[in-house]
Amino acid sequence: MRTTFLIAASTLALTAYCSCASGEGTPSSPYADKSELTASEAEAYSDYLTERWKDSVKTATGIPFEEKVISMGEYSMKLAWKVFGEKPSDGRSLYISLHGGGGVPPEDNDQQWENQQRLYKPEEGVYLCPRAITDSWDLHFRPQSDAFYGEIIRMAVAHLDVNPDKVYLMGYSAGGDGVWRLAPRMADTWAAASMMAGHPGDVSLVNLRNLPFMIWCGALDEAYERNLRCAERISEMDSLHENDPEGYVHEGHIVEGKAHWMDLEDAAAVPWMAKYSRNTRPQRIVWRQGDVMKKDFYWTGIDENEAEKGKEVIVNRSGNTLTIESCDYSRLVFHLDDKVADLDKPVTVIFGGNVLFEGMVTRSPAVMRKSLREREDPGYIFCSELTVNL
């Protein structure tokens, strides 16, 4: 059964984003009504949209931030966070840390959530522990969960001055189960991720091409063969990196003498992740649809009606040439700006040795507003869209 697309924000927040994107109720930008922008104008307009967006999100999420509870439909997610260190000039880091438990009574999951709040202490950043929206075995990666993590990030960016390119995912036991799933399917969201003592199931790791990833498991953690399955996935990551040396940055640790509890040796993951920032414009994208369908991934997009688990896209960019290595869709969308290609020069798209497109594309303020409205992430404001038929 195909999983439907998720609403990524509450109705209140989404209304605020739309008002922000149109300029309604805010001082107008001199670039808003232009049909075409220069590179410097697009950069300035992106800064303007980002500030208006942050203001709108701050207003829309004021009550959830104060109450530390996000509610969407029938689900609610309680939050707990602490702020460590001085705020860097480019904004704070955010560590989303997922608790253990799963498939146990609510009070047991509550206890695990409270325990997770004490586990790790970054030198700098917001350490945030969400209480899972269910008590089922898959409590952290239910299809509905993705929207909550997106809302957490938006709220932290607006209220706590978090840098959206410094958001890290980690989790222990059932929280590690969540990391196995959430890291690949939301790989374009995270700066780095670390899995502690979780079971990978049948998850595909190919989407981790541009996401630094850590695997931690005790050598004696034999329940559900976690130790064996994690060792296999470390070998898989080794192989992926060997075949693509510029991608699949990772570390794997099977900790000798440790069972399910690793006595916090895994805390080394926090400074390891902190070395990395999110790469929103990677040279190469490997995108395979997972359990929750996505319409966009990094600087590529597809028709949501064609989305299906297992469908894959592999694209590369070099200079102004975009090469489609493989694609299981009839059409592919390229989200462009001057970080992806020099838009003062022609852009070329190649597939199977054939030129599908060669020409100029324009920087449009309307496209910039559209990309912010749809992605709800200032890191993915693009000024051009190019769709090719395969």
N, C-alpha and C positions, 0 to 999 in steps of 0.2 A: 504493500500500500504506500502510495506517495504521500510524504508529509507536506502539508500546505505551508506557504510562506507565513512568517510570523510578523505581527505588528511589533515594531521595534521600540515604540514609545507610547506613553499614555496619550489619550486624546487631548488632554490639556497641554502637554508638552508639544505634541505635533502641531496643534493650532498655533502655538507660540513660534515654532520653527517656520511655519508658512508665513506668518506675519513678518518675521525677521527677513525671510528671503525676498519678500516683495518690497521691503522698505517701509511697510505700513507702520505708522506711529513712531518712526524714528527719523532723524535728520537724513535727507536724501544724499546719496553718493553721486558725485559728478559723473560717474561711469555707468550708473544703473541703466540709463536709457540709450546708451550707445549701441550700435549694431555690431561694432567690431572694436576690439581693444588691442593696444600694443602690449608687449611683454611686461613692461613696467606698470602699465595701467592695470593689467590683470592681477599682478602681485599686490598692488595697493587695494584693489577691490576685494581680493581674497582676505586681506587683513581687516577691511571694513566689515565684510560679512561675518568673519569669525567673531569679532567683538560684539556685533549685534546678536549673533547666535548665542554667545555666552550669556549676555544680558537676558535674553528671552528664556533660556534654560534655567537660569538662576531664579527667575520669577515663577516659572511653571513648576519647579521642583522644590520650592521653599518649604512646603509642609512635609513632604517625604524626607527631606534633609533634616529638618528639625526633629521629626518623630522617629527617624531611622527605620522607616518601614516603606517599602515600595509595594503597591498593590496594582494588579492588572487582572481584570476579570475575576475569576474565582480564586486566584492565587495571591499570596502575600509573601514577601521576603523581608525578614528582619535583618538589620545590619549592625555591625559593631566595628569601630575602627579607632586606631590610635595614630597620632602623627609623630614622626621621629625626625630629629635633626633640623638643620636650617634649610629653608627653601632655596634651591639653586636659582640662578637668574633665568633659566629656561623653564621653570616650573617644577613642581614636585613629581616624584615617582608614585605609582600606585601598585600595591601588591594585593591581588585578590586571592585569598587563601581559603580553600574548600575543606570542610571538616569531614571526619570519618563517620561511621555509622551505616545507615542505609538498610532498609528491610528490617528495622527494629522499631519498638514503640517510640512515640514522639519524645518522651522524657529522656530516652537514651540518646537520640539525635540531638536534643537540646544540650545534654551534657558534653557530647562530642564537639558541638559548636562552641561552647564555653571553653573547652580545653584548647581548641584551635586558636583562640584569641591570645593564648599565652605562649604559643610555641616559638614563634620567630620574631626577631627584632631587627629590622633593617637599620643601617646607619642613617639613612635618609629616606623619607617617603611616608605615604599613608599606607598603613597595614590594615586591610579591611577583610573581615570575615562575614560572608553572607550565610544566613541560616537557610538551608535548602527549602524549596517551596513544597516538597512532599516528603514522606517518610519511606518511600519505596526504595528498592535496591539501586535504582538508577536516579537517585534523588537530585544529583547535580547536573545531569545532562538530559533531562526530559526536554522534548522539543520546545516547550514553553519557556525554558530557562534562558535561552539566548537573549531574549528581549530584556530580561532583568539585568543581565550582565552589561548590556549596552546602556541601559538606563543608569546603572551604577557609575559607569565611566563618564557619561555626560554630566551627571550630578557632581562627581568629583572634580571634573574640569571646571565647571562653573562656580562651585562653592569653595573648593579647596585649592584652586589654581594648579591642578594636576596637568602635566604635559601628556596629551593623548598618545604621544610616541614613546612614552615611558610607562606603559601599563604591563604588568607581569602577572602570569597565572601560575598558581601552585596548589597542591592539595595532597592530603595524606589518606591512605586506605581508600574508603569510598570516595574521598576527595581526589585521590589519585586516579580512580576509575573515571571521574569527571574530567580530569586533565587529559587523559588519553583521548577522549572524544572531543572535548572543546578546543584543544590546541589545534588539531587539523581543520576542523570545520569552521573555526573563527581565526585561522592563522593570520589573516590580514589585520586583526585587531590587536594582537599581542606584540610586545617587544621581545619577549623570551618566555619560556615556560619550563616548569620543573614538576615531574611526576614522582610522588613518593608512595611506594608500597601499594600500588593499585594494579588491577588486572586489565590488560589491553583488550581482551575479547577479540573481535574480528576487525578492529579498526584499521583503516589504511593510513599509512604515514607519509604518503607522497606529497601531501599538501604542506608538509613541514619544510619544504625546500628553502624558504626564506625566514624561518623561525628557529632561532637557537633553542635547543631542547635538551633537557637533562632527564635521566632515568635513574631512580634510586630504588633499591630493593635489598632486603636482608638475604644473605645466602641461605639462611635457615627458614625463610618464610615460605613454608611448603603448602600452606592452605591454598586451595584452588590452583596449585602449582605456580604461584606468583613468581617465585624465584626463576623457574624454568622459562616461563613466558616472557618475563622481563629480559632475561639473558638473550632470548631469541630476538627480541626487538632491538636490543643493543647491536646485535650482529646485523640486523636488517638496516639500521641506521648507518653502520660502518660501510655496508655495501652501497647504499644510496650515495654516501659521501664520496666513496671511491670512484663511482661512475660519474659523479658530478662534483668535482673538487671545490667549486666555488659555492656550493650549497650544502644543506643538511649539516650545519654546524651543530655538534652535539657532544655530550659526555655521558657515559654510562657507568654506574657504580653498583656492583653486587657486593654488599658489605659483608666481609667474612665475620663469622661468629655472631651475627645478628639475625634475629627472627623478624617478626612483624614490626617490632619497635626497634629503631636503629639508634637510640640514645642520642638523637639530634645530630649525628654525623652528617645527616642530610641538610643541616642548616647552612652548609657551605654553598648550597644552591643560591642563596639570597645574594651574596656579593658576586657570584658568577653571572647571574641574570643581569645585575645592575650594570655590567659592562656594555650592555647592548641597548640600542634604540631601535624602534620599529622602522623598517625599510618599506615605505609605501609605494616606491617606484622601482621594484627590483628589475634586474636585467632579464631574468627568466622567471616565468610563472608556470607551475604545475598545479592544476586545479581539477580535482576529482570530487564530484558531488557525493556527500555523505548522507546521513540520516535526516538532516534538515536541509532543505533546498535553499540555495543562495542565488540571487540574481546577479550579484557583482562580486568580484574578487580581485583585490589590488586594482590595476588599471584595465581590467577586462570585464565584460558583461555579456549576458546572454538573454534570450527571450525566455521569461519565466515559464511560459507554457511548454517549453521543451525540456525543462529541468527534470532530471531523473537520476536516481541513485546509480552511481558507477560511471556516469558520463564524464568525459575528461577533455580538458583543453591544455595544450602545452604551447606557449608562445615565447618568443625571444625578441629583444630589441637591441639594436646596434646602431648608434647614430640615429638617423631618421628612417631606418628600415625596420619594420615590424614583420617578423617571420612567424607564420603559424606552422608549427611543427606537426601538430595533430589536433583534430577538433571533431567532436561527436555531434555538433550542432549545425543547423543549416545556415545560421547567421551568427556573427560574432561582433560585439561592440568594443571599440577601443575608446577608453576615457583618456583624453590627452591634455597635457599642458607642457610648458617649456622644461619641466623636469623629466618628462618622458621623451620628448623630441624637440628640436629647434623649430618652432612653428613659424619662423620667418623664412623657412625653406620648405620645399616639397616633402611630403611624407609618402613613403612607399610601403605597401602591404603585399607580402608574398606568401603564397600557399602552393605546395606541391610543385615548386619551380615556376609557377605562373604569377604574373603581377595582377593582383585583384584591384589595386588602387594605386595611383600615383598623381599627386597634386597637392595644392595648398589647402589648408584648413584654417578657419578663422577662430579667433578667441571671442567668445560670446558671453556677455554678462548674464544672459538668460540661462545659458548652460551652467554657469557657475552657481546660480541660485538653485537650479534644478538638482545639481549634484549634491549640494549641501542638504537640500530638503529630503532627498532620497537616501543618502548615506548617513546623515545626521552625525557627521564626523568631519571636523575641519581639516583633517589630514587628507581627505579625499574630495577636496574642492577642485574640480577640473573645469577647464574653459572651453573644451571642444569635445565633441563626440563624433566618431567615425564608425559607421556600420558597414560591414562587408558581407555579401552573400557568398556562401561556399558552394 
